[in-house]
Amino acid sequence: MKIQESAENYLETIYILRKKMGSVRSIDIVNHLGFSKPSVSNAMKQFRENGYVTVDDGGFITLTDMGLEVAEKIYMRHEVLTKVLTFIGVSEETAKEDACKIEHYLSDETFDAIVKHAQKIAQ
């Protein structure tokens, strides 16, 4: 199932914050993304209803298996694209920004081809 870019960004953010901090609450997402508290609250409600996250009584957010699958895919795409772009001479800052834009729109076929090509170059 394909979800919207904004949803992918939220899930990736939860994934990154969880790796970095160990636990995630809505306020952490607000601070990281710069979104309003009501926007994040509404998004978390939608994610709960659609089975992407769970939120415990303490307000701690956990990705479900389905949410984790989306988050890991987007995170991996971001990492690979950033590395490829920096390898070809793009500054790290620009590479990160561009990877964030590109990661949501590439087909699996194109992304897989980029990975295969990058692996050949790395050898």
Steps between C-alpha positions, in 0.01 A plus 500: 500500500635844402466774758549873463841664521407684821405171665828344391686798648320461833573128518863552403529769768360267765750235388795742513400647837450152646851401389644823637306540825359157582142620534281748316213722602299741287692800636823347367346487153376859537850615592674298228270590210390844617132415457224615734387283789147465355639389162718232659218391730265462205761306303563262791126440531484410129805274531346319799172451315683370191725265695837673452567592864392426852497757779517384859344667804816704552477642149794301367471419131609166355497400135302187425648242262319674215625845607852368549503350151415838343742692724793267435442509125496882490797527737705257290413688182606826662831357615584337166401803294699733727810281458459478122452875467802583716705246304430684176606831653192652659562667835378297797240759602353521150519123458295449818239754390474359148488140624205597719317633196590212269445207738121521482464504123741240365352173389637186660645406161695826470618489859618140460691599186669786688601261778641247250695770318635642828613152604689457170676832547593419860684182398 
